[in-house]
């Protein structure tokens, strides 16, 4: 008789983050710079997080050469006001409590939040 086989595969691993440990704090006070690859609505983009010696976010840059989120929605992730909400955060960050998602851009907002939280654990 015939047997059905089920092949179990591991989920694809997240791309490795680029982690740079600085010999001295940069202009923002960061001693570690972590660049994560986020998967947004329109593709992948970079989220670069600067962390101080206590593990608090002191800088956040969203974008990179492949950033192509929808203008007027996900593209708002590149706005300075959106990134500024994350400054001073540490531990696991969640929307609410002073950090708001972008209205109409749930996928992009979630991608940024996931990348930030991943960076905080490295």
DAPEHU-V920107 format. One record per backbone hydrogen bond with DSSP energy under -0.5 kcal/mol. CO is the residue of the C=O (numbers start at 0). NH is the residue of the N-H. If there is no record, write none. Layout:
CO&NH, CO&NH
This chain:
4&6, 5&7, 6&8, 16&18, 17&34, 19&21, 19&32, 25&28, 29&25, 30&21, 31&50, 32&19, 33&35, 33&48, 34&17, 35&37, 35&46, 37&39, 37&44, 42&39, 44&37, 45&62, 46&35, 46&48, 47&60, 48&33, 48&50, 49&57, 49&58, 50&30, 50&31, 51&54, 55&51, 56&87, 58&49, 60&47, 62&45, 63&66, 69&72, 69&74, 72&75, 73&76, 74&77, 75&78, 78&81, 78&82, 79&83, 80&84, 81&84, 82&85, 83&86, 85&88, 88&56, 90&92, 95&98, 98&95, 100&102, 101&104, 104&108, 105&109, 106&110, 107&111, 108&112, 109&113, 110&114, 111&115, 112&116, 113&117, 114&118, 115&119, 116&120, 117&120, 118&121
